[in-house]
Amino acid sequence: MSTQKFMGRNQLLDRLAAQVGSKESAIKILQDRGHLKADGKTYTAEGMKRNMMTAEERAKDRASKKTGIPTTQLTYNPKTNTARKR
């Protein structure tokens, strides 16, 4: 999977571009989410926060918000990019 090489910090845009197929689509998605400003290059405060997370941290954060389970009690699966309760 091409997204496996973009697992670290400061790779939010690259990882999303690999997932959706183009950088332009990724920029549009991040702008719609409020993570990128209108210029398509500058992260918002929330976007910078997400960009500073690894793929694992973002998956755990998503799962924690959805389930209410603390991130420390979640296990990450890199093949599915999801987190589950231990």
ABEGO torsion letter per residue (X at the ends): XAAAABABBGAAAAAAAAAAGBAAAAAAAAAAAGABBAAGABBBAAAAAAAABBAAAAAAAAAAAAAGBBAAABBBBAAAGBBBBX
